[in-house]
């Protein structure tokens, strides 16, 4: 019997983060000074942090 590959068996779930104001947090990529920088931004209050867990 054929086996399913390891990647086919894993479930992919995206985690949603929410700000204290009630808005959803989205990850954005910025290109500044020749470097790529990932930041998390709240859609509602436009607060910007380094990662989604910093909003707590």
C-alpha positions in Angstrom: 0.0 0.0 0.0 1.3 3.4 -0.9 2.3 5.8 1.9 1.4 9.5 1.9 4.3 11.8 2.2 5.1 13.5 5.5 4.1 16.9 4.1 0.8 15.6 2.9 0.0 14.4 6.4 0.6 17.7 8.2 -2.3 20.1 8.7 -1.7 23.7 7.9 -3.5 26.2 10.1 -3.0 29.9 10.1 -3.2 31.6 13.4 -5.0 34.9 13.7 -3.9 37.6 16.1 -6.0 40.4 17.5 -5.0 43.7 19.0 -6.5 45.0 22.3 -8.5 47.5 20.3 -10.3 44.6 18.5 -8.6 44.9 15.1 -6.8 42.1 13.3 -3.0 42.0 13.2 -1.4 41.6 9.7 2.2 40.9 9.0 3.8 43.3 6.5 7.2 43.3 4.9 9.1 46.6 4.5 12.2 47.3 2.5 14.3 50.0 4.3 18.0 50.8 3.9 18.6 47.8 1.7 17.2 45.4 4.3 13.9 43.5 4.5 12.0 44.1 7.7 8.9 42.2 8.9 6.5 44.1 11.1 3.1 43.4 12.5 0.4 46.2 12.1 -3.1 46.4 13.5 -5.6 47.2 10.7 -7.9 49.2 13.0 -5.6 51.4 15.1 -2.5 51.3 12.8 -0.2 50.3 15.7 3.1 48.8 14.5 5.1 46.3 16.5 7.9 43.8 15.7 5.8 40.7 16.1 2.2 39.9 16.8 2.9 38.7 20.4 4.1 42.2 21.3 0.5 43.5 21.2 -0.4 41.9 24.5 
